[in-house]
Amino acid sequence: MAKEAPSWADQWGSGGYGADPEDDHNNTKKGSSGSGKKMADMKSTASAGLDKAKAAAAVGAQKVKSGTSVGIKWMKNQYQKKTSK
């Protein structure tokens, strides 16, 4: 017959999964000699992505600033037209 599923207490309470030091030993990485190169590649990729995001944010902020300035000038002109008549 099939084995019963572990209870909530077995999974999350004390003495559950991960409480045994052997379990931690099985989760450790072995042979991490290539992980340094992977990490460097990921950092460079993330850095390039961050630079692109910063540039896009700067362009977007400049567009908002410019649009706001134009909008305020338009509103001032409309107000002056209305009051000068």
C-alpha atoms as an extended CHARMM CRD file, in Angstrom:
* protein
*
        85  EXT
         1         1  MET       CA              0.0000000000        0.0000000000        0.0000000000  PROA      1               0.0000000000
         2         2  ALA       CA              1.1540000000        3.5880000000       -0.6350000000  PROA      2               0.0000000000
         3         3  LYS       CA              2.9290000000        5.5190000000        2.0940000000  PROA      3               0.0000000000
         4         4  GLU       CA              0.8940000000        8.2980000000        3.7000000000  PROA      4               0.0000000000
         5         5  ALA       CA              1.8230000000       11.8970000000        2.9290000000  PROA      5               0.0000000000
         6         6  PRO       CA              3.6610000000       13.7540000000        5.7050000000  PROA      6               0.0000000000
         7         7  SER       CA              1.5590000000       15.9930000000        7.9110000000  PROA      7               0.0000000000
         8         8  TRP       CA              1.9150000000       19.7500000000        8.1390000000  PROA      8               0.0000000000
         9         9  ALA       CA              3.8970000000       19.4150000000       11.3540000000  PROA      9               0.0000000000
        10        10  ASP       CA              6.2740000000       16.9540000000        9.6960000000  PROA      10              0.0000000000
        11        11  GLN       CA              6.9200000000       19.3780000000        6.8720000000  PROA      11              0.0000000000
        12        12  TRP       CA              7.1280000000       22.7020000000        8.6970000000  PROA      12              0.0000000000
        13        13  GLY       CA              7.4200000000       22.0360000000       12.4120000000  PROA      13              0.0000000000
        14        14  SER       CA             10.5530000000       21.1690000000       14.3310000000  PROA      14              0.0000000000
        15        15  GLY       CA             11.9670000000       17.8550000000       13.2720000000  PROA      15              0.0000000000
        16        16  GLY       CA             10.4380000000       18.1930000000        9.8010000000  PROA      16              0.0000000000
        17        17  TYR       CA             12.1190000000       18.3730000000        6.4660000000  PROA      17              0.0000000000
        18        18  GLY       CA             15.4640000000       20.1640000000        6.6110000000  PROA      18              0.0000000000
        19        19  ALA       CA             15.9220000000       19.6010000000       10.3350000000  PROA      19              0.0000000000
        20        20  ASP       CA             18.3040000000       16.7180000000        9.7940000000  PROA      20              0.0000000000
        21        21  PRO       CA             21.8940000000       17.8740000000        9.0690000000  PROA      21              0.0000000000
        22        22  GLU       CA             22.1190000000       15.1610000000        6.4180000000  PROA      22              0.0000000000
        23        23  ASP       CA             19.3900000000       16.9220000000        4.4690000000  PROA      23              0.0000000000
        24        24  ASP       CA             21.4830000000       20.0940000000        4.3820000000  PROA      24              0.0000000000
        25        25  HSD       CA             24.4730000000       18.1060000000        3.1850000000  PROA      25              0.0000000000
        26        26  ASN       CA             22.5380000000       16.8380000000        0.1760000000  PROA      26              0.0000000000
        27        27  ASN       CA             21.5630000000       20.3670000000       -0.8600000000  PROA      27              0.0000000000
        28        28  THR       CA             25.1100000000       21.7520000000       -1.0400000000  PROA      28              0.0000000000
        29        29  LYS       CA             26.6440000000       22.3100000000       -4.4420000000  PROA      29              0.0000000000
        30        30  LYS       CA             29.5320000000       20.1780000000       -5.5120000000  PROA      30              0.0000000000
        31        31  GLY       CA             32.1870000000       21.2850000000       -7.9560000000  PROA      31              0.0000000000
        32        32  SER       CA             31.4910000000       25.0020000000       -7.9440000000  PROA      32              0.0000000000
        33        33  SER       CA             34.5490000000       25.7880000000      -10.0480000000  PROA      33              0.0000000000
        34        34  GLY       CA             32.4220000000       26.9640000000      -12.9910000000  PROA      34              0.0000000000
        35        35  SER       CA             30.0320000000       28.9780000000      -10.8540000000  PROA      35              0.0000000000
        36        36  GLY       CA             32.4530000000       31.9220000000      -10.5900000000  PROA      36              0.0000000000
        37        37  LYS       CA             32.4360000000       32.3900000000      -14.3490000000  PROA      37              0.0000000000
        38        38  LYS       CA             28.6570000000       32.0770000000      -14.4470000000  PROA      38              0.0000000000
        39        39  MET       CA             28.3170000000       34.6880000000      -11.7220000000  PROA      39              0.0000000000
        40        40  ALA       CA             30.6120000000       37.0840000000      -13.5690000000  PROA      40              0.0000000000
        41        41  ASP       CA             28.6030000000       36.5990000000      -16.7660000000  PROA      41              0.0000000000
        42        42  MET       CA             25.3480000000       37.1900000000      -14.9340000000  PROA      42              0.0000000000
        43        43  LYS       CA             26.7190000000       40.3210000000      -13.2610000000  PROA      43              0.0000000000
        44        44  SER       CA             27.8660000000       41.7640000000      -16.5690000000  PROA      44              0.0000000000
        45        45  THR       CA             24.5030000000       40.9810000000      -18.1640000000  PROA      45              0.0000000000
        46        46  ALA       CA             22.6460000000       42.5300000000      -15.2430000000  PROA      46              0.0000000000
        47        47  SER       CA             24.9010000000       45.5740000000      -15.3640000000  PROA      47              0.0000000000
        48        48  ALA       CA             24.2100000000       46.0450000000      -19.0730000000  PROA      48              0.0000000000
        49        49  GLY       CA             20.4850000000       45.7180000000      -18.4310000000  PROA      49              0.0000000000
        50        50  LEU       CA             20.6890000000       48.2170000000      -15.5880000000  PROA      50              0.0000000000
        51        51  ASP       CA             22.5290000000       50.6970000000      -17.8020000000  PROA      51              0.0000000000
        52        52  LYS       CA             19.8200000000       50.3680000000      -20.4450000000  PROA      52              0.0000000000
        53        53  ALA       CA             17.1070000000       50.8620000000      -17.8370000000  PROA      53              0.0000000000
        54        54  LYS       CA             18.8420000000       53.9430000000      -16.4490000000  PROA      54              0.0000000000
        55        55  ALA       CA             19.1460000000       55.4340000000      -19.9340000000  PROA      55              0.0000000000
        56        56  ALA       CA             15.4880000000       54.7350000000      -20.6830000000  PROA      56              0.0000000000
        57        57  ALA       CA             14.4370000000       56.2730000000      -17.3750000000  PROA      57              0.0000000000
        58        58  ALA       CA             16.5250000000       59.3800000000      -18.0680000000  PROA      58              0.0000000000
        59        59  VAL       CA             14.9740000000       59.7930000000      -21.5160000000  PROA      59              0.0000000000
        60        60  GLY       CA             11.5030000000       59.2640000000      -20.0810000000  PROA      60              0.0000000000
        61        61  ALA       CA             12.1030000000       61.8200000000      -17.3340000000  PROA      61              0.0000000000
        62        62  GLN       CA             13.3300000000       64.3530000000      -19.8820000000  PROA      62              0.0000000000
        63        63  LYS       CA             10.2020000000       63.7990000000      -21.9880000000  PROA      63              0.0000000000
        64        64  VAL       CA              7.9670000000       64.3040000000      -18.9610000000  PROA      64              0.0000000000
        65        65  LYS       CA              9.8400000000       67.4730000000      -18.0110000000  PROA      65              0.0000000000
        66        66  SER       CA              9.6250000000       68.8340000000      -21.5380000000  PROA      66              0.0000000000
        67        67  GLY       CA              5.9480000000       67.9500000000      -21.8960000000  PROA      67              0.0000000000
        68        68  THR       CA              5.1130000000       69.5610000000      -18.5710000000  PROA      68              0.0000000000
        69        69  SER       CA              6.9370000000       72.7320000000      -19.5490000000  PROA      69              0.0000000000
        70        70  VAL       CA              5.1090000000       72.9420000000      -22.8770000000  PROA      70              0.0000000000
        71        71  GLY       CA              1.7780000000       72.2710000000      -21.1660000000  PROA      71              0.0000000000
        72        72  ILE       CA              2.2960000000       75.0040000000      -18.5860000000  PROA      72              0.0000000000
        73        73  LYS       CA              3.2740000000       77.5040000000      -21.2810000000  PROA      73              0.0000000000
        74        74  TRP       CA              0.1480000000       76.5710000000      -23.2560000000  PROA      74              0.0000000000
        75        75  MET       CA             -2.0450000000       77.0820000000      -20.1790000000  PROA      75              0.0000000000
        76        76  LYS       CA             -0.4440000000       80.4780000000      -19.5050000000  PROA      76              0.0000000000
        77        77  ASN       CA             -1.0760000000       81.5400000000      -23.0980000000  PROA      77              0.0000000000
        78        78  GLN       CA             -4.6980000000       80.4130000000      -22.9030000000  PROA      78              0.0000000000
        79        79  TYR       CA             -5.1950000000       82.3250000000      -19.6540000000  PROA      79              0.0000000000
        80        80  GLN       CA             -3.6100000000       85.4560000000      -21.1110000000  PROA      80              0.0000000000
        81        81  LYS       CA             -5.7970000000       85.2710000000      -24.2170000000  PROA      81              0.0000000000
        82        82  LYS       CA             -8.8920000000       84.9480000000      -22.0480000000  PROA      82              0.0000000000
        83        83  THR       CA             -8.0250000000       87.8360000000      -19.6960000000  PROA      83              0.0000000000
        84        84  SER       CA             -6.7400000000       90.2530000000      -22.3700000000  PROA      84              0.0000000000
        85        85  LYS       CA            -10.0460000000       90.3910000000      -24.2850000000  PROA      85              0.0000000000
